[in-house]
Amino acid sequence: MASLVKQASLFPILLVNFVGTLGFSIVLPFLVFVVMKFGGNAIVYGLLAATYPAFQIIGSPILGKWSDKYGRKFFY
């Protein structure tokens, strides 16, 4: 029974991660056409596609540290 409760508490986190990844993966295939329309090449496409994961690598530890320091705040 305890393992079921532990798994159920992970569901919201996994759902948010899935929705974020889905949003990124829906836009990524159409980015090729936008880059080509503005005269870009494969290098420009690669740089644009890599910006989201790069900022995620930079921002995740910062947001995690803020969450540990200040806790969770509710917005009304």
N, C-alpha and C positions, 0 to 999 in steps of 0.2 A: 504494500500500500504506500509506503514511503517513497518508493521509486516512481510511482505514478504521480505523486504530488510534485516531485522534483522535475519530472518531464513536463508537466503541465505548466510549471513556472517558466520554462524556457520558451514556450510557444510564442508569447508576444515579442520576445527578442528576435527569434527566428523569422517571424512574420515581417517585422520592420526591415530586417536585413534582406529578405526576399523581395520586398516591394522596392527598396532602393536599388538593388541589383537589376530588377526587371526594368525600372525606369531608365537606367543607364544602358542596358542592352537593347532596348527598343530604339533609342536615339542613335546609337553607334553605327548601325548599317546605313542610315540616311546621311550621316556625316560625310561619307565619301562624295556624295553628289554635291553637297554644299561646298566642300573644299574644292572640287573640280570646277564648280561654277565661278568661284572667286579666283581661279588661276593657281591653286595650290597643287602640290604633288604628294607623293607617298610620304615624304619626310614630314611635311606639314600635317598630314592626316595622322601620322604616328604620334607627333607631339601633342596634337589636340586630343587624341584618344587617351594619351597617357596622363593628361593633367588631372583628371578626376581621381584616379588611383594615387597619384603622387600627393595631391592635397589630402587625401584620406590618410596616407601614411604619416604626413606631417601633423594633421589635425587631431587624429584619434588619441594619441598620447596626451596632447594638451587638454582636450575635452575630458579625458579620463581623470587627469590630475585635478582639474577644476571640480569634477563631480565628487572626487574623494575629499577635496578641501571644503567645498561649500555645501555639499549634499544636494538633494533633489528639492527644487523649489517649484511650487505650483503657481501657475498663472491663471488669474481669474478675469 
